[in-house]
Amino acid sequence: MTRIVQFLNNYRNAILAWLLIAALIIVGIELGVDRTVLGFTVLIIGLLGEAFTALMAWISLVPVVGPLIAKVLALPFFWLLNGVGYLASVVAIKQGFARDVINTRVLTITLLIGVTIGYILGKLL
């Protein structure tokens, strides 16, 4: 019984956020609230309540397939971040900040190499 209580204590905010999101969607659809407003409200509540992070954690708790599903769901987020960074680089280069963009790219590549080496060493040790 203590594992259930510990789970509820750890994810209290996320559970409350998901209950609030579900109630908001049901009430919003019944009252005919605009979908854009409803979606934005759900997004804000989900981010503030850490609901989306908890959902990924809950999905990854399922043995064997859970971690694979979580990775597949998280991949487009990283693609989106990479795309935004690319567009920001294009705008910065056009405005004459080419040297700063190069320095930032070198720093980013160095950081990614360091994270990769750290991950590999962490798995080996």
TIVO-620126 format. One record per residue (C-alpha): residue in one letter; x, y, z. Coordinates in Angstrom, 1 decimal, padded with zeros to 4 digits. Layout:
// TIVO-620126
+----+--------+--------+--------+
| aa |     px |     py |     pz |
+----+--------+--------+--------+
|  A |      X |      Y |      Z |
...
+----+--------+--------+--------+
//
This chain:
// TIVO-620126
+----+--------+--------+--------+
| aa |     px |     py |     pz |
+----+--------+--------+--------+
|  M |  000.0 |  000.0 |  000.0 |
|  T |  002.9 |  002.4 |  000.6 |
|  R |  004.0 |  002.2 | -003.0 |
|  I |  000.5 |  003.5 | -004.1 |
|  V |  000.7 |  006.3 | -001.6 |
|  Q |  004.2 |  007.2 | -002.6 |
|  F |  003.1 |  007.2 | -006.3 |
|  L |  000.2 |  009.5 | -005.5 |
|  N |  002.4 |  011.8 | -003.5 |
|  N |  005.1 |  012.0 | -006.3 |
|  Y |  002.5 |  012.7 | -009.0 |
|  R |  000.0 |  014.7 | -007.0 |
|  N |  000.3 |  017.9 | -009.2 |
|  A |  000.2 |  015.9 | -012.4 |
|  I | -002.9 |  013.9 | -011.4 |
|  L | -004.7 |  017.1 | -010.4 |
|  A | -003.7 |  018.7 | -013.7 |
|  W | -005.0 |  015.8 | -015.7 |
|  L | -008.3 |  015.8 | -013.7 |
|  L | -008.6 |  019.6 | -014.3 |
|  I | -007.8 |  019.1 | -018.0 |
|  A | -010.4 |  016.4 | -018.4 |
|  A | -013.0 |  018.5 | -016.5 |
|  L | -012.1 |  021.6 | -018.6 |
|  I | -012.5 |  019.7 | -021.9 |
|  I | -015.8 |  018.2 | -020.9 |
|  V | -017.3 |  021.5 | -019.6 |
|  G | -015.8 |  023.4 | -022.5 |
|  I | -017.3 |  021.1 | -025.1 |
|  E | -020.7 |  021.2 | -023.4 |
|  L | -020.7 |  025.0 | -023.2 |
|  G | -019.4 |  025.4 | -026.7 |
|  V | -016.2 |  027.2 | -025.8 |
|  D | -013.9 |  028.0 | -028.8 |
|  R | -011.5 |  025.2 | -029.5 |
|  T | -008.5 |  027.5 | -029.7 |
|  V | -009.2 |  028.9 | -026.3 |
|  L | -009.8 |  025.4 | -024.9 |
|  G | -006.6 |  024.1 | -026.4 |
|  F | -004.5 |  027.0 | -025.1 |
|  T | -006.0 |  026.6 | -021.6 |
|  V | -005.2 |  022.9 | -021.7 |
|  L | -001.7 |  023.6 | -022.8 |
|  I | -001.1 |  026.1 | -020.0 |
|  I | -002.5 |  023.8 | -017.3 |
|  G | -000.6 |  020.9 | -018.7 |
|  L |  002.7 |  022.8 | -018.7 |
|  L |  002.2 |  024.3 | -015.2 |
|  G |  001.0 |  021.0 | -013.7 |
|  E |  003.8 |  019.0 | -015.3 |
|  A |  001.1 |  016.8 | -016.8 |
|  F |  002.8 |  016.0 | -020.1 |
|  T |  006.1 |  015.1 | -018.4 |
|  A |  004.2 |  012.8 | -016.0 |
|  L |  002.3 |  011.2 | -018.9 |
|  M |  005.6 |  010.4 | -020.6 |
|  A |  006.8 |  008.9 | -017.3 |
|  W |  003.7 |  006.8 | -016.9 |
|  I |  003.9 |  005.5 | -020.5 |
|  S |  007.6 |  004.6 | -020.0 |
|  L |  006.6 |  002.5 | -016.9 |
|  V |  005.0 | -000.1 | -019.2 |
|  P |  007.6 | -002.9 | -019.6 |
|  V |  009.4 | -003.3 | -023.0 |
|  V |  007.2 | -001.1 | -025.2 |
|  G |  006.8 |  001.9 | -022.8 |
|  P |  010.2 |  003.3 | -023.3 |
|  L |  010.0 |  002.9 | -027.0 |
|  I |  006.7 |  004.7 | -027.2 |
|  A |  008.0 |  007.5 | -025.0 |
|  K |  011.1 |  008.0 | -027.2 |
|  V |  008.9 |  008.1 | -030.4 |
|  L |  006.6 |  010.7 | -028.8 |
|  A |  009.6 |  012.8 | -027.6 |
|  L |  011.4 |  012.8 | -031.0 |
|  P |  009.3 |  015.4 | -032.8 |
|  F |  009.9 |  017.9 | -030.0 |
|  F |  013.6 |  017.7 | -030.6 |
|  W |  013.0 |  018.1 | -034.3 |
|  L |  010.9 |  021.2 | -033.6 |
|  L |  013.7 |  022.7 | -031.4 |
|  N |  016.3 |  021.9 | -034.1 |
|  G |  014.1 |  023.6 | -036.7 |
|  V |  013.6 |  026.7 | -034.7 |
|  G |  017.3 |  026.9 | -034.0 |
|  Y |  018.0 |  026.6 | -037.7 |
|  L |  015.6 |  029.4 | -038.6 |
|  A |  017.0 |  031.6 | -035.9 |
|  S |  020.5 |  031.0 | -037.4 |
|  V |  019.3 |  031.9 | -040.9 |
|  V |  017.8 |  035.2 | -039.6 |
|  A |  020.9 |  036.0 | -037.6 |
|  I |  023.3 |  035.3 | -040.5 |
|  K |  021.2 |  037.6 | -042.7 |
|  Q |  021.4 |  040.3 | -040.1 |
|  G |  025.2 |  040.1 | -040.0 |
|  F |  025.8 |  037.9 | -037.0 |
|  A |  027.6 |  035.1 | -038.8 |
|  R |  030.5 |  034.9 | -036.4 |
|  D |  028.2 |  034.6 | -033.4 |
|  V |  026.2 |  031.9 | -035.1 |
|  I |  029.4 |  029.9 | -035.8 |
|  N |  030.5 |  030.3 | -032.2 |
|  T |  027.1 |  029.1 | -030.9 |
|  R |  027.1 |  026.1 | -033.3 |
|  V |  030.6 |  025.1 | -032.2 |
|  L |  029.5 |  025.4 | -028.5 |
|  T |  026.4 |  023.3 | -029.2 |
|  I |  028.4 |  020.6 | -031.0 |
|  T |  030.9 |  020.5 | -028.2 |
|  L |  028.1 |  020.2 | -025.6 |
|  L |  026.4 |  017.4 | -027.6 |
|  I |  029.7 |  015.5 | -027.9 |
|  G |  030.2 |  015.9 | -024.2 |
|  V |  026.7 |  014.6 | -023.3 |
|  T |  027.2 |  011.7 | -025.7 |
|  I |  030.5 |  010.7 | -024.2 |
|  G |  029.1 |  011.1 | -020.7 |
|  Y |  026.1 |  008.9 | -021.5 |
|  I |  028.4 |  006.2 | -023.0 |
|  L |  030.7 |  006.3 | -020.0 |
|  G |  027.7 |  006.2 | -017.6 |
|  K |  026.4 |  003.1 | -019.3 |
|  L |  029.8 |  001.4 | -019.3 |
|  L |  030.5 |  002.2 | -015.6 |
+----+--------+--------+--------+
//
